[in-house]
Amino acid sequence: MLSSPDLYPVTVPRRQLQRLGSGRFFEYVTDTYLAQQPAEALRVSRATVLFTLAHGL
């Protein structure tokens, strides 16, 4: 597994992902991440985080 201060691993139970659907799940993760990392919210846009999630999984 890669480790870096700029990488954040996310583990999701398959059942939860299926229940929410990938779009809603990505939005939930994005909003949670930006709420927990306020400095990131100033550095990158919500759309950037959503794009990264959608194309990284």
PDB file of N, CA, C and O in Angstrom, chain B, residues numbered from 101:
ATOM      1  N   MET B 101       0.844  -1.181   0.000  1.00  0.00           N
ATOM      2  CA  MET B 101       0.000   0.000   0.000  1.00  0.00           C
ATOM      3  C   MET B 101       0.887   1.242   0.000  1.00  0.00           C
ATOM      4  O   MET B 101       1.888   1.308   0.714  1.00  0.00           O
ATOM      5  N   LEU B 102       0.507   2.211  -0.802  1.00  0.00           N
ATOM      6  CA  LEU B 102       1.233   3.472  -0.842  1.00  0.00           C
ATOM      7  C   LEU B 102       0.932   4.273   0.414  1.00  0.00           C
ATOM      8  O   LEU B 102      -0.174   4.225   0.952  1.00  0.00           O
ATOM      9  N   SER B 103       1.918   4.997   0.861  1.00  0.00           N
ATOM     10  CA  SER B 103       1.718   5.826   2.032  1.00  0.00           C
ATOM     11  C   SER B 103       2.327   7.198   1.767  1.00  0.00           C
ATOM     12  O   SER B 103       3.469   7.307   1.321  1.00  0.00           O
ATOM     13  N   SER B 104       1.574   8.211   2.037  1.00  0.00           N
ATOM     14  CA  SER B 104       2.023   9.574   1.815  1.00  0.00           C
ATOM     15  C   SER B 104       1.101  10.499   2.585  1.00  0.00           C
ATOM     16  O   SER B 104      -0.059  10.159   2.816  1.00  0.00           O
ATOM     17  N   PRO B 105       1.597  11.669   2.990  1.00  0.00           N
ATOM     18  CA  PRO B 105       0.707  12.607   3.666  1.00  0.00           C
ATOM     19  C   PRO B 105      -0.404  13.123   2.746  1.00  0.00           C
ATOM     20  O   PRO B 105      -1.391  13.680   3.225  1.00  0.00           O
ATOM     21  N   ASP B 106      -0.250  12.942   1.428  1.00  0.00           N
ATOM     22  CA  ASP B 106      -1.249  13.422   0.471  1.00  0.00           C
ATOM     23  C   ASP B 106      -2.231  12.340   0.043  1.00  0.00           C
ATOM     24  O   ASP B 106      -3.142  12.619  -0.736  1.00  0.00           O
ATOM     25  N   LEU B 107      -2.069  11.106   0.533  1.00  0.00           N
ATOM     26  CA  LEU B 107      -2.954  10.005   0.167  1.00  0.00           C
ATOM     27  C   LEU B 107      -3.767   9.578   1.388  1.00  0.00           C
ATOM     28  O   LEU B 107      -3.237   9.472   2.494  1.00  0.00           O
ATOM     29  N   TYR B 108      -5.053   9.334   1.173  1.00  0.00           N
ATOM     30  CA  TYR B 108      -5.926   8.933   2.250  1.00  0.00           C
ATOM     31  C   TYR B 108      -6.652   7.658   1.846  1.00  0.00           C
ATOM     32  O   TYR B 108      -7.496   7.703   0.951  1.00  0.00           O
ATOM     33  N   PRO B 109      -6.355   6.522   2.474  1.00  0.00           N
ATOM     34  CA  PRO B 109      -7.045   5.281   2.106  1.00  0.00           C
ATOM     35  C   PRO B 109      -8.501   5.322   2.566  1.00  0.00           C
ATOM     36  O   PRO B 109      -8.819   5.862   3.626  1.00  0.00           O
ATOM     37  N   VAL B 110      -9.368   4.747   1.756  1.00  0.00           N
ATOM     38  CA  VAL B 110     -10.781   4.665   2.092  1.00  0.00           C
ATOM     39  C   VAL B 110     -11.220   3.223   1.918  1.00  0.00           C
ATOM     40  O   VAL B 110     -11.046   2.637   0.849  1.00  0.00           O
ATOM     41  N   THR B 111     -11.790   2.652   2.971  1.00  0.00           N
ATOM     42  CA  THR B 111     -12.331   1.298   2.901  1.00  0.00           C
ATOM     43  C   THR B 111     -13.843   1.403   3.060  1.00  0.00           C
ATOM     44  O   THR B 111     -14.344   2.047   3.981  1.00  0.00           O
ATOM     45  N   VAL B 112     -14.555   0.757   2.145  1.00  0.00           N
ATOM     46  CA  VAL B 112     -16.008   0.852   2.140  1.00  0.00           C
ATOM     47  C   VAL B 112     -16.613  -0.538   2.105  1.00  0.00           C
ATOM     48  O   VAL B 112     -16.269  -1.340   1.237  1.00  0.00           O
ATOM     49  N   PRO B 113     -17.516  -0.838   3.041  1.00  0.00           N
ATOM     50  CA  PRO B 113     -18.221  -2.109   2.946  1.00  0.00           C
ATOM     51  C   PRO B 113     -19.035  -2.139   1.643  1.00  0.00           C
ATOM     52  O   PRO B 113     -19.726  -1.176   1.313  1.00  0.00           O
ATOM     53  N   ARG B 114     -18.945  -3.241   0.921  1.00  0.00           N
ATOM     54  CA  ARG B 114     -19.643  -3.367  -0.366  1.00  0.00           C
ATOM     55  C   ARG B 114     -21.139  -3.073  -0.216  1.00  0.00           C
ATOM     56  O   ARG B 114     -21.737  -2.429  -1.077  1.00  0.00           O
ATOM     57  N   ARG B 115     -21.732  -3.542   0.865  1.00  0.00           N
ATOM     58  CA  ARG B 115     -23.167  -3.346   1.088  1.00  0.00           C
ATOM     59  C   ARG B 115     -23.512  -1.856   1.157  1.00  0.00           C
ATOM     60  O   ARG B 115     -24.512  -1.416   0.590  1.00  0.00           O
ATOM     61  N   GLN B 116     -22.673  -1.084   1.859  1.00  0.00           N
ATOM     62  CA  GLN B 116     -22.928   0.355   1.984  1.00  0.00           C
ATOM     63  C   GLN B 116     -22.797   1.039   0.622  1.00  0.00           C
ATOM     64  O   GLN B 116     -23.615   1.890   0.274  1.00  0.00           O
ATOM     65  N   LEU B 117     -21.787   0.674  -0.135  1.00  0.00           N
ATOM     66  CA  LEU B 117     -21.591   1.264  -1.453  1.00  0.00           C
ATOM     67  C   LEU B 117     -22.770   0.934  -2.372  1.00  0.00           C
ATOM     68  O   LEU B 117     -23.239   1.798  -3.113  1.00  0.00           O
ATOM     69  N   GLN B 118     -23.248  -0.310  -2.325  1.00  0.00           N
ATOM     70  CA  GLN B 118     -24.384  -0.704  -3.153  1.00  0.00           C
ATOM     71  C   GLN B 118     -25.657   0.027  -2.736  1.00  0.00           C
ATOM     72  O   GLN B 118     -26.472   0.396  -3.581  1.00  0.00           O
ATOM     73  N   ARG B 119     -25.821   0.231  -1.446  1.00  0.00           N
ATOM     74  CA  ARG B 119     -27.035   0.894  -0.948  1.00  0.00           C
ATOM     75  C   ARG B 119     -27.065   2.361  -1.368  1.00  0.00           C
ATOM     76  O   ARG B 119     -28.099   2.858  -1.814  1.00  0.00           O
ATOM     77  N   LEU B 120     -25.944   3.050  -1.230  1.00  0.00           N
ATOM     78  CA  LEU B 120     -25.895   4.467  -1.567  1.00  0.00           C
ATOM     79  C   LEU B 120     -25.757   4.716  -3.065  1.00  0.00           C
ATOM     80  O   LEU B 120     -26.247   5.723  -3.574  1.00  0.00           O
ATOM     81  N   GLY B 121     -25.105   3.819  -3.758  1.00  0.00           N
ATOM     82  CA  GLY B 121     -24.752   4.073  -5.149  1.00  0.00           C
ATOM     83  C   GLY B 121     -23.466   4.873  -5.176  1.00  0.00           C
ATOM     84  O   GLY B 121     -23.208   5.657  -4.263  1.00  0.00           O
ATOM     85  N   SER B 122     -22.671   4.696  -6.185  1.00  0.00           N
ATOM     86  CA  SER B 122     -21.351   5.325  -6.194  1.00  0.00           C
ATOM     87  C   SER B 122     -21.429   6.848  -6.184  1.00  0.00           C
ATOM     88  O   SER B 122     -20.635   7.490  -5.496  1.00  0.00           O
ATOM     89  N   GLY B 123     -22.358   7.443  -6.924  1.00  0.00           N
ATOM     90  CA  GLY B 123     -22.442   8.902  -6.973  1.00  0.00           C
ATOM     91  C   GLY B 123     -22.708   9.524  -5.620  1.00  0.00           C
ATOM     92  O   GLY B 123     -22.010  10.450  -5.207  1.00  0.00           O
ATOM     93  N   ARG B 124     -23.723   9.014  -4.924  1.00  0.00           N
ATOM     94  CA  ARG B 124     -24.045   9.550  -3.598  1.00  0.00           C
ATOM     95  C   ARG B 124     -22.936   9.250  -2.597  1.00  0.00           C
ATOM     96  O   ARG B 124     -22.647  10.067  -1.724  1.00  0.00           O
ATOM     97  N   PHE B 125     -22.314   8.075  -2.723  1.00  0.00           N
ATOM     98  CA  PHE B 125     -21.234   7.744  -1.810  1.00  0.00           C
ATOM     99  C   PHE B 125     -20.049   8.695  -2.006  1.00  0.00           C
ATOM    100  O   PHE B 125     -19.472   9.177  -1.031  1.00  0.00           O
ATOM    101  N   PHE B 126     -19.688   8.964  -3.259  1.00  0.00           N
ATOM    102  CA  PHE B 126     -18.576   9.881  -3.534  1.00  0.00           C
ATOM    103  C   PHE B 126     -18.872  11.276  -2.973  1.00  0.00           C
ATOM    104  O   PHE B 126     -17.976  11.935  -2.445  1.00  0.00           O
ATOM    105  N   GLU B 127     -20.106  11.720  -3.083  1.00  0.00           N
ATOM    106  CA  GLU B 127     -20.472  13.018  -2.526  1.00  0.00           C
ATOM    107  C   GLU B 127     -20.346  13.012  -1.005  1.00  0.00           C
ATOM    108  O   GLU B 127     -19.862  13.978  -0.415  1.00  0.00           O
ATOM    109  N   TYR B 128     -20.780  11.927  -0.374  1.00  0.00           N
ATOM    110  CA  TYR B 128     -20.663  11.799   1.090  1.00  0.00           C
ATOM    111  C   TYR B 128     -19.198  11.845   1.523  1.00  0.00           C
ATOM    112  O   TYR B 128     -18.848  12.566   2.457  1.00  0.00           O
ATOM    113  N   VAL B 129     -18.347  11.079   0.846  1.00  0.00           N
ATOM    114  CA  VAL B 129     -16.926  11.048   1.196  1.00  0.00           C
ATOM    115  C   VAL B 129     -16.300  12.419   0.975  1.00  0.00           C
ATOM    116  O   VAL B 129     -15.517  12.883   1.803  1.00  0.00           O
ATOM    117  N   THR B 130     -16.636  13.064  -0.124  1.00  0.00           N
ATOM    118  CA  THR B 130     -16.096  14.391  -0.425  1.00  0.00           C
ATOM    119  C   THR B 130     -16.475  15.388   0.653  1.00  0.00           C
ATOM    120  O   THR B 130     -15.617  16.104   1.169  1.00  0.00           O
ATOM    121  N   ASP B 131     -17.749  15.439   0.996  1.00  0.00           N
ATOM    122  CA  ASP B 131     -18.204  16.400   2.012  1.00  0.00           C
ATOM    123  C   ASP B 131     -17.579  16.111   3.376  1.00  0.00           C
ATOM    124  O   ASP B 131     -17.203  17.034   4.097  1.00  0.00           O
ATOM    125  N   THR B 132     -17.470  14.837   3.725  1.00  0.00           N
ATOM    126  CA  THR B 132     -16.864  14.458   5.002  1.00  0.00           C
ATOM    127  C   THR B 132     -15.386  14.837   5.030  1.00  0.00           C
ATOM    128  O   THR B 132     -14.897  15.399   6.010  1.00  0.00           O
ATOM    129  N   TYR B 133     -14.690  14.525   3.954  1.00  0.00           N
ATOM    130  CA  TYR B 133     -13.259  14.846   3.864  1.00  0.00           C
ATOM    131  C   TYR B 133     -13.031  16.349   3.976  1.00  0.00           C
ATOM    132  O   TYR B 133     -12.187  16.792   4.755  1.00  0.00           O
ATOM    133  N   LEU B 134     -13.773  17.132   3.208  1.00  0.00           N
ATOM    134  CA  LEU B 134     -13.568  18.581   3.236  1.00  0.00           C
ATOM    135  C   LEU B 134     -13.960  19.187   4.580  1.00  0.00           C
ATOM    136  O   LEU B 134     -13.370  20.182   5.000  1.00  0.00           O
ATOM    137  N   ALA B 135     -14.937  18.609   5.254  1.00  0.00           N
ATOM    138  CA  ALA B 135     -15.312  19.094   6.588  1.00  0.00           C
ATOM    139  C   ALA B 135     -14.219  18.783   7.611  1.00  0.00           C
ATOM    140  O   ALA B 135     -13.986  19.565   8.533  1.00  0.00           O
ATOM    141  N   GLN B 136     -13.552  17.641   7.446  1.00  0.00           N
ATOM    142  CA  GLN B 136     -12.504  17.248   8.392  1.00  0.00           C
ATOM    143  C   GLN B 136     -11.158  17.875   8.070  1.00  0.00           C
ATOM    144  O   GLN B 136     -10.275  17.934   8.925  1.00  0.00           O
ATOM    145  N   GLN B 137     -11.001  18.340   6.844  1.00  0.00           N
ATOM    146  CA  GLN B 137      -9.727  18.939   6.408  1.00  0.00           C
ATOM    147  C   GLN B 137     -10.008  20.335   5.841  1.00  0.00           C
ATOM    148  O   GLN B 137      -9.937  20.524   4.626  1.00  0.00           O
ATOM    149  N   PRO B 138     -10.322  21.306   6.687  1.00  0.00           N
ATOM    150  CA  PRO B 138     -10.711  22.627   6.186  1.00  0.00           C
ATOM    151  C   PRO B 138      -9.634  23.307   5.342  1.00  0.00           C
ATOM    152  O   PRO B 138      -9.962  24.094   4.454  1.00  0.00           O
ATOM    153  N   ALA B 139      -8.377  23.026   5.596  1.00  0.00           N
ATOM    154  CA  ALA B 139      -7.314  23.612   4.771  1.00  0.00           C
ATOM    155  C   ALA B 139      -7.397  23.107   3.335  1.00  0.00           C
ATOM    156  O   ALA B 139      -7.085  23.840   2.396  1.00  0.00           O
ATOM    157  N   GLU B 140      -7.816  21.866   3.166  1.00  0.00           N
ATOM    158  CA  GLU B 140      -7.972  21.312   1.820  1.00  0.00           C
ATOM    159  C   GLU B 140      -9.117  22.001   1.087  1.00  0.00           C
ATOM    160  O   GLU B 140      -9.049  22.191  -0.127  1.00  0.00           O
ATOM    161  N   ALA B 141     -10.156  22.372   1.805  1.00  0.00           N
ATOM    162  CA  ALA B 141     -11.286  23.054   1.180  1.00  0.00           C
ATOM    163  C   ALA B 141     -10.856  24.392   0.592  1.00  0.00           C
ATOM    164  O   ALA B 141     -11.460  24.872  -0.367  1.00  0.00           O
ATOM    165  N   LEU B 142      -9.823  24.993   1.158  1.00  0.00           N
ATOM    166  CA  LEU B 142      -9.291  26.241   0.613  1.00  0.00           C
ATOM    167  C   LEU B 142      -8.351  25.985  -0.558  1.00  0.00           C
ATOM    168  O   LEU B 142      -8.197  26.832  -1.438  1.00  0.00           O
ATOM    169  N   ARG B 143      -7.726  24.818  -0.563  1.00  0.00           N
ATOM    170  CA  ARG B 143      -6.720  24.490  -1.575  1.00  0.00           C
ATOM    171  C   ARG B 143      -7.323  23.891  -2.842  1.00  0.00           C
ATOM    172  O   ARG B 143      -6.881  24.214  -3.945  1.00  0.00           O
ATOM    173  N   VAL B 144      -8.317  23.031  -2.705  1.00  0.00           N
ATOM    174  CA  VAL B 144      -8.926  22.365  -3.861  1.00  0.00           C
ATOM    175  C   VAL B 144     -10.438  22.526  -3.821  1.00  0.00           C
ATOM    176  O   VAL B 144     -11.029  22.731  -2.761  1.00  0.00           O
ATOM    177  N   SER B 145     -11.043  22.430  -4.976  1.00  0.00           N
ATOM    178  CA  SER B 145     -12.506  22.559  -5.031  1.00  0.00           C
ATOM    179  C   SER B 145     -13.176  21.217  -4.746  1.00  0.00           C
ATOM    180  O   SER B 145     -12.549  20.160  -4.820  1.00  0.00           O
ATOM    181  N   ARG B 146     -14.453  21.289  -4.422  1.00  0.00           N
ATOM    182  CA  ARG B 146     -15.249  20.081  -4.199  1.00  0.00           C
ATOM    183  C   ARG B 146     -15.262  19.241  -5.471  1.00  0.00           C
ATOM    184  O   ARG B 146     -15.171  18.015  -5.415  1.00  0.00           O
ATOM    185  N   ALA B 147     -15.376  19.906  -6.612  1.00  0.00           N
ATOM    186  CA  ALA B 147     -15.406  19.201  -7.896  1.00  0.00           C
ATOM    187  C   ALA B 147     -14.115  18.415  -8.136  1.00  0.00           C
ATOM    188  O   ALA B 147     -14.148  17.329  -8.716  1.00  0.00           O
ATOM    189  N   THR B 148     -12.994  18.954  -7.698  1.00  0.00           N
ATOM    190  CA  THR B 148     -11.717  18.262  -7.858  1.00  0.00           C
ATOM    191  C   THR B 148     -11.687  16.976  -7.051  1.00  0.00           C
ATOM    192  O   THR B 148     -11.232  15.940  -7.537  1.00  0.00           O
ATOM    193  N   VAL B 149     -12.173  17.043  -5.816  1.00  0.00           N
ATOM    194  CA  VAL B 149     -12.201  15.855  -4.970  1.00  0.00           C
ATOM    195  C   VAL B 149     -13.164  14.809  -5.560  1.00  0.00           C
ATOM    196  O   VAL B 149     -12.837  13.624  -5.623  1.00  0.00           O
ATOM    197  N   LEU B 150     -14.346  15.256  -5.988  1.00  0.00           N
ATOM    198  CA  LEU B 150     -15.308  14.336  -6.597  1.00  0.00           C
ATOM    199  C   LEU B 150     -14.726  13.661  -7.832  1.00  0.00           C
ATOM    200  O   LEU B 150     -14.878  12.452  -8.008  1.00  0.00           O
ATOM    201  N   PHE B 151     -14.064  14.429  -8.684  1.00  0.00           N
ATOM    202  CA  PHE B 151     -13.458  13.864  -9.897  1.00  0.00           C
ATOM    203  C   PHE B 151     -12.419  12.819  -9.533  1.00  0.00           C
ATOM    204  O   PHE B 151     -12.376  11.749 -10.140  1.00  0.00           O
ATOM    205  N   THR B 152     -11.589  13.115  -8.556  1.00  0.00           N
ATOM    206  CA  THR B 152     -10.539  12.181  -8.134  1.00  0.00           C
ATOM    207  C   THR B 152     -11.143  10.892  -7.615  1.00  0.00           C
ATOM    208  O   THR B 152     -10.671   9.809  -7.960  1.00  0.00           O
ATOM    209  N   LEU B 153     -12.164  10.985  -6.802  1.00  0.00           N
ATOM    210  CA  LEU B 153     -12.822   9.779  -6.287  1.00  0.00           C
ATOM    211  C   LEU B 153     -13.446   8.964  -7.414  1.00  0.00           C
ATOM    212  O   LEU B 153     -13.266   7.749  -7.487  1.00  0.00           O
ATOM    213  N   ALA B 154     -14.168   9.634  -8.278  1.00  0.00           N
ATOM    214  CA  ALA B 154     -14.875   8.933  -9.349  1.00  0.00           C
ATOM    215  C   ALA B 154     -13.920   8.220 -10.307  1.00  0.00           C
ATOM    216  O   ALA B 154     -14.253   7.162 -10.840  1.00  0.00           O
ATOM    217  N   HIS B 155     -12.756   8.786 -10.522  1.00  0.00           N
ATOM    218  CA  HIS B 155     -11.820   8.179 -11.459  1.00  0.00           C
ATOM    219  C   HIS B 155     -10.748   7.328 -10.786  1.00  0.00           C
ATOM    220  O   HIS B 155      -9.970   6.651 -11.459  1.00  0.00           O
ATOM    221  N   GLY B 156     -10.710   7.365  -9.459  1.00  0.00           N
ATOM    222  CA  GLY B 156      -9.711   6.600  -8.729  1.00  0.00           C
ATOM    223  C   GLY B 156     -10.192   5.253  -8.230  1.00  0.00           C
ATOM    224  O   GLY B 156      -9.382   4.392  -7.886  1.00  0.00           O
ATOM    225  N   LEU B 157     -11.502   5.063  -8.187  1.00  0.00           N
ATOM    226  CA  LEU B 157     -12.044   3.795  -7.687  1.00  0.00           C
ATOM    227  C   LEU B 157     -12.526   2.939  -8.816  1.00  0.00           C
ATOM    228  O   LEU B 157     -13.015   1.832  -8.586  1.00  0.00           O
TER     229      LEU B 157
END
